[in-house]
Amino acid sequence: MAITSANQLELLQTAEAVAREKMIDPGLVVEAMEESLARAAKSRYGAEMDIRVSIDRKTGVATFTRVRTVVEDEELENYQAELTVEQAKQYKEDPQVGDELVEEVPPVELGRIAAQSAKQVILQKVREAERDRQYEEFKDRAGTIINGLVKREEYGNIIVDIGRGEAVLRRNEKIGRESYRPNDRIRVFIKDVRREPRGPQIFLSRIAPEFMAELFKMEVPEIYDGIIEIKAVARDPGSRAKIAVISYDNSIDPVGACVGMRGSRVQAVVNELQGEKIDIIPWNEDQPTFLVNALQPAEVSKVVLDDEAERIEVVVPDEQLSLAIGRRGQNVRLASQLTGLDIDIMTESQESERRQQEFAVRTKLFMEALDVDEFFAQLLVSEGFSTLEEVAYVEIDELLVIDGVDDSTAEELQARARDFLEAQAQAALAKARELGVEDSLVDFDGLTPQMLAALAADGVKTLEDFATCADWELAGGWTTVDGQRVKDDGLLEAFDVSLEEAQNLVMTARIQLGWVDPDDLLPEDEAESGEELESAEAEEDQA
């Protein structure tokens, strides 16, 4: 067909209809039509030509033009779309490089193939515009709940109609026992919105902890208003969950508000989550207190927190052990997720047995090192002494409080402890020397002979070797591998060297070797004050 023979307003009417149906800007459809007509014209006039089409937005009249650009002589490559300054002078006075010469050309007739090609261009442009519109609409809705309609199932994944597009609920994001049929209504959490090559992909979830938090926000007005805040959520989807809440209004009980009258609010969430049992727990800034709450319904006798390792030890009555652990470890696992800590659970009898073993080990150490009888060694342990260093270097008054210990006995105990420690140090140093430790490391301040022996056993024998160590290699730490926290043993961890102490030791070694300038380590204000002091001293010297 010839573009001139068609009703020219029909182009605009078609663009308006397509834009309305796809909910995109009509201008984008007209641009797609212009591009498709230009492509058809190029197939008629020649692909080398720069043919452009402009459709009047009011009348629908399509104007075909040929554009040629003025270029330098040596840059002329395409004779159909470019011309030199000299050639351009016959069309325009004083042409400049970069000028464009535009001339109208007759409209083309669209044959069957050209019309089909134009249709494909328009459809492609419309699809791209629709994808952009869908991405812009949903990108800010990630993290919210949406209601949708099940369209179909593909390989276990559910395709959901969410109004102006489709989203996917993967099978690993469904609650275990759930099954859906086409046209079922479904409430889902928008987990992620990504721009993919084939268009925006909207990923849904029903097992995300945030889904439960959003459901509570919908059911509990106090959460929506910010009076109550959900601090943490841990879920075993379809089975059990724990949610920690705090109230910023002393007159409102956060747990009671989430439960609702006769459990109406929490029951609405439970029903949506296929009967998932929910423990609502008051949040507390004090981690041990919060953990005691998180392990409900089990009772806790004692909590020991290790801040550095982010581990916590919980002692429960013997009869409460199974309840604290839960079926297949569910209760302690959820409590661990909720608090962000690794939790070790032991019974009171297990803890008592461990304490007895520690007592026996320390008693034996004092008997051998101090050459005292069992009763006296037990007396030292009972008074809180756990290491020989404590006995050797405490104030003598702390030994005098022990029954039967006078000044001379206390001095003798400390002398024996120091002699034993000195003998140990000499033996450790001899072992380190035997393993090849050099004087540069032996003379380094901050490392004991026992530490030297431990380093040498791992191949650290010179100050240069030590300076290349990372702080975590010395102090140890925790890393996460496949979702599990794994312990990394440090070379000096047995000597209670903290991460900060390890950093200081390594940095000192690097400074001594000249690898690091100590001035580079000073904060800016300290460095500036140091420079001012040096300049002042220099002025004094000159005076």
C-alpha positions, 0 to 999 in steps of 0.5 A: 500500500502507498502511505499517501493512499491510506487515511493519514489519521488512521496512523494516529488512531492506531497509535492511540489504541495500542498505547491505551491497550498497553498503557504506554505513551502514544508518542512511543508508538508513533516513534516506532511507526516512524522507525518502521517506515524509515526502515521500509524506505531504506529497503526501497532507496538503499540501505546506505542512505540516511532516510528519516520519517516524521509523522505529524502528531496532529494530522498524521501526515508522514514526511520522508526525508533524506539526510546527508552530513558534511564531513572532512574530505579524508573522513568521507566513507559513505557517499549516500549519507555524507558529502564533503564541504566542497560538494555541499557548496552547491546546495548551501552557502558556507557549509561547515563540517557537521551541517546536515542537508535535508531534502524531501523524497517521495513516500514509498509504497509498502509491499507485503514484506516491507509491511510485515517488517514495519509491523515487527519493528512496531511490536518490538518497540511497544514490547520494550516500552511495556517492559520499561513501564512495568519495571518502573512501576514495580521496582519501588514495590519490592519488599511489599505484599501484593495480591495476584491471580494464579495463571499457570504452573511451569515446572513447579513454578507458579506464574502469577498475574499481578494486574499489569504484568506477570510475576514468578513464584519459584517452587523453592519460595512456596510453603511446602504443602501449598498447591495452586490451580489456575484462577486461585487468588494468592497473596505474595511478597515481592522479593526482587524486581530485576531488569532482564534481557527479556524484560523485567522479572518480578520474583515472589516469595511466601517463605521470606521472613519479611512476608510474615513481618508485612502480614503483621503490619497489615493486621496490627495497626500499632505496627503500621503506625510505628508504635510497635516495631518488629525487630527480628523474624525467624521462620521454618516456613509452614512449621514454626516461626519466632518474631521479636517485637518492641513497643515504644509506648509503655502503655501498650503490650507489644505481644498482646497487641500482636496476638489480638483479642482472643488471638484474632490478629495472630490467627489471621497471619497463621491462616495465611501461612498454612497453620505455621505456629508463631511465637511472639517474643518481647525484644530486649537490648540485653542479649542474654535476656533476649535469648531467654525469651527467644528459647521459650517455651523452654526455661533457662537456668544460666546464660554465658555470652562470648561477645568476641566469638558471637557465641552464647552458652545456655544451661537448662534443667535436665528435663527441659533439654528436649524442649529447648532444642525442639523437634529436629533442633527447630527451637534452638535453630530459630532462636539462633536466627533471631538473635544472630548468635551461635547457641550451645545448649547443655543441661545443668548436669553436663555443666556441673560435670564440665566444671568438675573436670576443669576443677580437677585439671587446675588442681592437678596443675597446681599440685605439679607446678607448686609441689603442694598436696591435693587439699591445698591445690583445691583450696587455691582453685576454690579461691578463684586462681585458675593459672600459674601466672595469677599465683606468681604475679598477684598482690601478696595480700590476695594469697594471705586471705587463704586459710593457713597462708602466712607471708612466708608461705605466700612468698614461697608459693609465688617463688615456686610459680615463677620458677616453674614459669621460667623453666617453661619459658626456657624450654619453649625458647629452646624448642623455638631455636631448635625449629629455626626461629631467628634472633629478629623474631626472638628480640621482638617485643610482645611475643613470649617463648611459648608464642615463638614456639607456636609460630615456629611450628607453623613456619613463622621463623623471622620478623619478616614472616611475622609481618606478613601474617594477617591479624585473623591468622594470629587471633583466629575468628569465625567465617561463614561457609555455606551458611554455617559459621566455621571456626578459624583457629589462630596461631596465638589464639591459645594465648588469649591474643585478641584481634586488636592485639594481633593487629598492633603486633603485626603493624609494629613489626612492619614499622620496625622493618620499614614497610610502613611509615608510622606517620601514615597511621596517625589521624590527620589532626594528630599528624598536623599537630605533630608537624606543627610541633616539629616546625616549632622545635626547628624555629627554637633551634635556629633561634 
